[in-house]
Amino acid sequence: MTAAVALLCSCSGFGPDLPEPEIPADQIIAYTAAEQTGPFATGAFLATLKENNFTPEGEGGCGEMIFESTVYMAGAMAFMGRTALWTIDLPAQVASIGNKAFEGCTALRRVEMLGDKVTILGSNAFYGCTSLEEFHIPDGVMEIFNDTFYNCKSLRTLTLGAGVEYIGDQAFYGCSSLESVEIPERVTFVGNRCFDGATSLREVIIRGNRVLDIGSRAFVGNKAQELTNLTIRVPASLLKDYRSSFFWEAYVDCLAPIEE
């Protein structure tokens, strides 16, 4: 077992500005997530690693990561490009996952959140995590930003938390193993090409009464051959509204009532 620095808090110019947690001064370590060249106000944290080695300079892989000290957020680009990281348990105190935090972690299969405090998933957070098989978005997350799970082509099981209200552009683009998804009641918008390229998608269930506005090519695509096997279920009382909506014109033949 090797002691190392796990880079977990940073800021960047990508996507939305993320709030910074209050971190005791004695827990701050003088490394940044991006370049490891000097002190950084919100710190990085001591961790232990299994299966492989990891250094602040990015040498080696990560294997399985286990944290010893309190961790409040996975900062921007914290684990970006760590191609040997295959599983990670995020401690109960973690409240946000930053922009590009796990982008390009191509071996990452499992992310376990040990608490329920996560409220932010940054843009591109899991971009290109091609081995990620399942993910549960916590109830505290209100927005799924652009490209969050872009090209997670092994993602088979996806649970959207009850608090989600907005799903950004290309959030699940290229998730070609995803077969079904349930859109929670609070969602008001599904972005451009959100599920485009999800070629295995067979069923979408929309629970609420607010998703009458969707972006271009939001589900799979607009071509007839891409939509043949797709069913989009909506509340029976709103079926007529969906079928008459301009935004849903491409999916008229896919629409069906929710089976209770």
C-alpha positions as CSV (number, residue, x, y, z in Angstrom):
1,M,0.0,0.0,0.0
2,T,1.5,3.3,-1.0
3,A,0.8,6.8,0.5
4,A,0.2,9.4,-2.1
5,V,-1.5,12.7,-2.8
6,A,-5.0,12.4,-4.3
7,L,-5.8,15.6,-6.2
8,L,-9.3,16.6,-5.3
9,C,-10.0,20.3,-5.4
10,S,-9.4,22.8,-8.2
11,C,-11.0,25.4,-10.4
12,S,-10.8,25.8,-14.1
13,G,-12.4,27.7,-17.0
14,F,-14.6,24.8,-18.0
15,G,-18.3,24.9,-17.5
16,P,-20.1,26.3,-14.5
17,D,-18.4,27.8,-11.5
18,L,-18.5,25.3,-8.6
19,P,-18.8,26.4,-5.0
20,E,-15.8,25.8,-2.8
21,P,-16.3,24.0,0.5
22,E,-14.8,25.3,3.8
23,I,-11.7,23.3,4.4
24,P,-9.6,23.4,7.6
25,A,-6.2,24.9,7.0
26,D,-4.4,21.9,8.4
27,Q,-5.9,19.7,5.7
28,I,-4.6,21.8,2.8
29,I,-1.8,20.3,0.8
30,A,0.3,22.4,-1.6
31,Y,-0.6,20.8,-4.9
32,T,-3.0,21.8,-7.7
33,A,-5.0,19.3,-9.6
34,A,-3.9,20.5,-13.0
35,E,-0.1,21.0,-12.8
36,Q,1.1,20.3,-9.3
37,T,3.3,23.3,-9.3
38,G,2.4,25.3,-6.2
39,P,0.0,25.9,-3.3
40,F,-3.7,25.9,-4.1
41,A,-6.2,27.4,-1.7
42,T,-8.7,24.6,-1.5
43,G,-6.2,21.8,-1.5
44,A,-5.7,18.2,-2.2
45,F,-5.8,15.3,0.3
46,L,-3.7,12.4,1.5
47,A,-5.0,9.0,0.4
48,T,-3.9,5.4,0.3
49,L,-3.9,3.5,-2.9
50,K,-4.3,-0.2,-3.7
51,E,-3.2,-2.3,-6.7
52,N,-1.0,0.4,-8.3
53,N,1.0,3.6,-7.7
54,F,0.1,7.2,-8.2
55,T,2.2,10.4,-7.9
56,P,1.3,14.1,-8.1
57,E,3.3,14.2,-11.4
58,G,0.9,11.7,-13.0
59,E,3.3,8.8,-13.2
60,G,1.8,5.4,-12.9
61,G,-1.8,4.5,-12.5
62,C,-4.3,4.5,-9.7
63,G,-5.9,1.1,-9.4
64,E,-8.4,1.2,-6.5
65,M,-8.4,4.5,-4.5
66,I,-9.3,4.6,-0.8
67,F,-9.3,7.9,1.1
68,E,-7.9,8.2,4.7
69,S,-8.7,11.9,5.4
70,T,-11.8,14.0,5.0
71,V,-12.6,14.9,1.4
72,Y,-15.2,17.5,0.4
73,M,-15.1,17.6,-3.3
74,A,-13.5,16.0,-6.4
75,G,-12.2,19.1,-8.1
76,A,-11.9,20.0,-11.7
77,M,-9.6,17.6,-13.6
78,A,-8.7,15.8,-10.4
79,F,-8.3,12.4,-12.0
80,M,-8.4,13.4,-15.7
81,G,-6.7,10.8,-17.9
82,R,-5.8,8.3,-15.1
83,T,-6.3,5.3,-17.4
84,A,-5.5,2.7,-14.7
85,L,-8.1,3.9,-12.2
86,W,-10.8,1.2,-12.2
87,T,-12.9,1.9,-9.1
88,I,-13.3,4.7,-6.6
89,D,-15.3,5.2,-3.4
90,L,-16.2,8.8,-2.8
91,P,-16.4,9.6,0.9
92,A,-19.7,10.6,2.6
93,Q,-18.6,14.3,2.9
94,V,-18.1,14.8,-0.9
95,A,-20.5,17.5,-2.1
96,S,-19.5,18.0,-5.7
97,I,-17.7,16.4,-8.6
98,G,-15.9,19.0,-10.7
99,N,-15.6,19.7,-14.4
100,K,-13.6,17.1,-16.2
101,A,-12.9,15.4,-12.8
102,F,-12.8,11.9,-14.3
103,E,-12.5,12.7,-18.0
104,G,-10.7,10.0,-20.0
105,C,-10.5,7.5,-17.1
106,T,-11.1,4.7,-19.6
107,A,-10.7,1.8,-17.2
108,L,-13.1,3.2,-14.6
109,R,-15.9,0.7,-14.1
110,R,-17.5,1.8,-10.8
111,V,-18.0,5.0,-8.8
112,E,-19.5,4.5,-5.4
113,M,-20.8,7.5,-3.5
114,L,-20.8,6.6,0.2
115,G,-22.9,9.6,1.2
116,D,-25.9,11.6,-0.1
117,K,-24.4,15.1,-0.1
118,V,-23.4,15.4,-3.8
119,T,-25.3,18.2,-5.4
120,I,-23.1,19.0,-8.4
121,L,-21.9,17.0,-11.3
122,G,-19.7,19.2,-13.4
123,S,-19.6,19.3,-17.2
124,N,-17.5,16.6,-18.8
125,A,-17.1,15.0,-15.4
126,F,-17.2,11.4,-16.8
127,Y,-16.5,12.3,-20.4
128,G,-15.0,9.3,-22.3
129,C,-15.2,6.9,-19.3
130,T,-15.8,4.0,-21.7
131,S,-15.8,1.3,-19.1
132,L,-18.2,2.8,-16.7
133,E,-21.1,0.3,-16.4
134,E,-23.6,1.9,-14.0
135,F,-24.2,5.2,-12.3
136,H,-26.7,6.5,-9.7
137,I,-27.2,10.3,-9.8
138,P,-28.0,11.4,-6.2
139,D,-31.3,13.1,-5.4
140,G,-29.5,16.3,-4.5
141,V,-28.3,16.9,-8.0
142,M,-30.6,19.4,-9.8
143,E,-28.7,19.9,-13.1
144,I,-26.8,17.5,-15.3
145,F,-24.4,19.7,-17.3
146,N,-23.3,19.4,-20.9
147,D,-21.3,16.3,-21.9
148,T,-21.2,14.9,-18.4
149,F,-21.4,11.2,-19.5
150,Y,-20.4,11.8,-23.1
151,N,-19.4,8.5,-24.8
152,C,-19.7,6.3,-21.8
153,K,-20.4,3.5,-24.1
154,S,-20.5,0.7,-21.5
155,L,-23.1,2.5,-19.3
156,R,-26.0,0.0,-19.0
157,T,-27.7,1.1,-15.8
158,L,-28.5,4.7,-15.1
159,T,-30.6,6.2,-12.3
160,L,-31.5,9.8,-12.4
161,G,-32.2,11.2,-8.9
162,A,-35.5,12.7,-8.0
163,G,-34.1,16.2,-7.7
164,V,-32.9,16.5,-11.4
165,E,-34.6,19.4,-13.2
166,Y,-32.4,20.0,-16.2
167,I,-30.4,17.7,-18.5
168,G,-27.9,19.5,-20.7
169,D,-26.7,19.1,-24.2
170,Q,-25.1,15.7,-25.1
171,A,-25.1,14.7,-21.5
172,F,-25.4,11.0,-22.4
173,Y,-24.3,11.2,-26.0
174,G,-22.9,7.9,-27.3
175,C,-24.0,5.8,-24.4
176,S,-24.6,3.0,-26.7
177,S,-25.2,0.2,-24.1
178,L,-28.0,2.1,-22.3
179,E,-31.3,0.3,-22.9
180,S,-33.8,2.3,-20.8
181,V,-34.0,5.5,-18.8
182,E,-36.6,7.1,-16.5
183,I,-36.9,10.9,-16.5
184,P,-37.9,12.1,-13.1
185,E,-41.0,14.3,-12.4
186,R,-39.1,17.6,-11.9
187,V,-37.3,17.6,-15.3
188,T,-38.3,20.5,-17.5
189,F,-35.7,20.3,-20.3
190,V,-33.7,17.6,-22.1
191,G,-30.9,19.2,-24.1
192,N,-29.7,18.9,-27.7
193,R,-28.5,15.4,-28.7
194,C,-28.8,14.4,-25.0
195,F,-29.3,10.7,-25.8
196,D,-28.1,10.8,-29.4
197,G,-25.9,7.8,-30.2
198,A,-27.6,5.7,-27.5
199,T,-28.3,3.1,-30.1
200,S,-29.5,0.4,-27.7
201,L,-32.1,2.7,-26.1
202,R,-35.5,1.0,-26.2
203,E,-37.6,2.7,-23.6
204,V,-37.8,6.2,-22.1
205,I,-40.3,6.8,-19.3
206,I,-41.2,10.4,-18.6
207,R,-42.8,10.7,-15.2
208,G,-43.6,14.4,-15.0
209,N,-45.8,16.9,-16.8
210,R,-43.1,19.4,-17.7
211,V,-40.9,17.9,-20.4
212,L,-42.6,19.5,-23.4
213,D,-39.5,21.3,-24.4
214,I,-36.6,19.2,-25.8
215,G,-33.5,20.0,-27.9
216,S,-32.7,18.7,-31.4
217,R,-32.1,15.0,-31.7
218,A,-32.6,14.6,-27.9
219,F,-33.4,10.9,-28.1
220,V,-31.3,8.6,-30.3
221,G,-31.8,10.6,-33.5
222,N,-34.4,11.8,-36.0
223,K,-34.0,9.2,-38.7
224,A,-36.8,6.6,-39.0
225,Q,-34.4,3.6,-38.8
226,E,-33.0,4.9,-35.6
227,L,-36.4,5.2,-33.9
228,T,-38.0,1.9,-35.0
229,N,-37.5,0.2,-31.7
230,L,-37.8,3.2,-29.3
231,T,-40.8,3.7,-27.1
232,I,-41.2,7.0,-25.1
233,R,-43.8,6.6,-22.4
234,V,-45.5,9.7,-21.0
235,P,-48.5,10.3,-18.6
236,A,-51.7,9.2,-20.4
237,S,-53.4,12.5,-19.7
238,L,-50.6,14.4,-21.6
239,L,-50.2,12.0,-24.5
240,K,-52.2,14.3,-26.8
241,D,-50.2,17.4,-25.8
242,Y,-46.9,15.6,-26.5
243,R,-48.1,14.4,-29.9
244,S,-49.2,17.9,-30.9
245,S,-46.0,19.6,-29.7
246,F,-43.5,21.0,-32.3
247,F,-40.6,19.8,-30.2
248,W,-41.8,16.2,-30.2
249,E,-42.7,16.1,-33.9
250,A,-39.9,13.6,-34.7
251,Y,-41.1,11.2,-32.0
252,V,-44.8,11.1,-32.6
253,D,-44.7,7.4,-33.6
254,C,-42.6,6.5,-30.5
255,L,-45.0,8.1,-28.0
256,A,-47.2,5.8,-25.8
257,P,-48.9,6.1,-22.4
258,I,-47.2,4.9,-19.2
259,E,-48.3,1.5,-18.3
260,E,-49.4,1.4,-14.7
